[in-house]
Amino acid sequence: MSFHLSVWSIKKPVPTLVLFLVLSIVGFFSFLGLGIDNNPNIDVPAITITVNQAGASPTELETEVTKTIEDAVAGLGNIDDLTSVVSEGTSQTTVTFVLGTDTEQATNDVRNAVSQVRSQLPDDILEPIVRKLDFVGGSIITYAVQSPDRSVEELSDLVDRVIAKEILSVEGVGTVDRIGGVDREIRVDLSSERLQAYNLTTTEVNNQIANFNLNLPSGRSEIGGIEQNVRAVGSAKTVEEIQNYGITLPTGATVALKELGTVTDGFGEARQTAYLNGKPVVAFSVRRSTGSTLVTVEQGVRQVVEQLPALLPQDVTLDLIF
């Protein structure tokens, strides 16, 4: 006995109409919840390994860093392509796996392979950065921060401390990149005459300052019958603490760092500059995270930007560039 859907629908119109209404309502609300984007989310199993070594030539990086990393990851399975780009001070290796490979597992495998050869790499390199290659795209929205009464240094501080913090709270925002401006820098200018008088070298002072800014695990301790981790935290909260930090002399005595030179709270050398209509400004661009939709993130950023004037000085304005 065959079943005819059309015959059943004509004989029983009520359940047919109810089913039609339910599907229509579900479809309508599903349509409203669809994300709007330029491109679909793509998960390509590609991992990048970036190693920075200040002042190193491309030839030196290739022989001492790049080749070691390539040999370490070449033994991993399902590799489709392995390429490296070496420039002054930077080595970047990209490992592309066969489509269908679990990206998270591939990232962990690459990270483990790099950690196993870390001892074979030069000591003065920065820690290798292993991360998934993001195909989401570039910045989705860019603003310029301007003020007729404030310097580029002050605007940079506002972007770093206030604006970026608020925008990062928007769901789907990956990073906030500052364009132009300068970074805050605590500068220590040592006096050669003072160093000679105290029989110290610049390297010795530098090492003691570096040891002062440590945050390292220091074992375990049992407190109240509960085992807890212990950390050695040595960092200054104010510039005055750095100025008064005691530098150990060869005789065993100590002298305040400010007695060996000057400690100033300022800004580093400008490495990039942003201009708008011929005037220097500080801009910032927003990048979204993987899995988010462009329009949803943009709307969230615009809402936060509209609320920012309440947190910023009255003379600071934000102009939409892109």
Secondary structure by P-SEA (a helix, b strand, c coil): ccccaaaaaaacaaaaaaaaaaaaaaaaaaaaacccccccccccbbbbbbbbbccccaaaaaaccaaaaaaaacccccccbbbbbbcccbbbbbbbccccccaaaaaaaaaaaaaaaccccccccccbbbbcccccccccbbbbbbbccccaaaaaaaaaccaaaaaaacccccbbbbcbbbbbbbbbbbbaaaaaaacccaaaaaaaaaaaacccccbbbbcccbbbbbbbbbbbccaaaaaabbbbccccccccccccbbbbbccccccbbbbcccbbbbbbbbbbcccccaaaaaaaaaaaaaaccccccccbbbbbcc
